[in-house]
Amino acid sequence: MNVTVVGAGIIGLSIAWRLVERGFDVTVLDSGEPGAWQVAAGMLAPGGESAFEQPALARLLEESNERWPAFAAELGVDVGYDDAGTLGLAMTADDLADAARVWTRQKLPLLRPSELRELEPALSPRVRAGVFAPAERQVDPRKVVAALRERLAGRIVAKRINALSEVDAETVVVAAGCGTAALTGLPVRPVKGQVLRLRGEPGLLRHVLDATVDGRHVYLVPRADGEIVVGATQEERTDWTVTAGGVHDLLHAAIELVPGLAEWELVETTVGHRPGTPDNAPLLGRLADDAPHAGSGSQVGSGSRVGSGRQVIVAAGHHRNGVLLAPITADLIAGLVDGEHDPLLEHFAPGRF
Ligand code: GLY
């Protein structure tokens, strides 16, 4: 069976890779539009990034996290997978009150400032408390995408489509991130994030730092080569402007947390858009037969199967967790194309909106 995957971000490419492994004839359409993976820090943080009272989403995040070591190893090249773990940190008493709710849910014991500085000597003495989350790791999304593209060489076509009717395939998988809304009418909205990259002597930090600093959330993701990714603002905006306030807030929090960073070079300021949904959980599954969608209703008929009998499957809206969720999304969607149906998918059906 031939399958066209619309979208060449980390989700589309991961699905395509798994489909090729299952023997499908796969083409990936790369619109050339910027994807969230290009700016993503690559935190694999099922606890720190997950929402309260979404047990199915929490399970999806946990299970995908468990699949990451094998996923990275199977790619067969260095993708920056690093299991040193994450320090959750709080700068003030108010920050601690906020962060403690997440840490309690994760059942992580509170560490004193002296214990934290033993783990991470560059931390500011102002840091009030924190936790060590050994299962929250990191990967370099740019390296992952490069490795996936290598695996899919010859199958990726540079083509931007405006409607699914332009695709001629027995199965279409729409993994177009924020572009999924225009193609399917599903409610995927861009959530702006400004992200910085600093460069300096490797080894200043050993762990991912996920902190609340004077009421602001900031994360620092140190790479082995001396890059530190500092992220990210979260703004309900669609523009691409790097703002003075955004950069100031991120740098202020980062330098408060790790004063030595004041001497580092600021090498990149970027904007990305996370593909958000109304409940910020992903859309995974067939387009519902009884739920025509405004953007594509006339092209896709009344749902997942068009006259020719083709099926349309969606894998989008991963919001803050696209990198973390790539392995499980790829497995579930490749399975679905192959006629399998994991009950976990029911919680993420696109038809819920
Ligand atoms: N997962 C990090 C972010 O969305 O900023």
Boltz pocket constraint, residues with backbone or C-beta under 6 A from the ligand:
constraints:
  - pocket:
      binder: B
      contacts: [[A, 43], [A, 49], [A, 193], [A, 231], [A, 232], [A, 233], [A, 274], [A, 319], [A, 320], [A, 321]]
      max_distance: 6.0
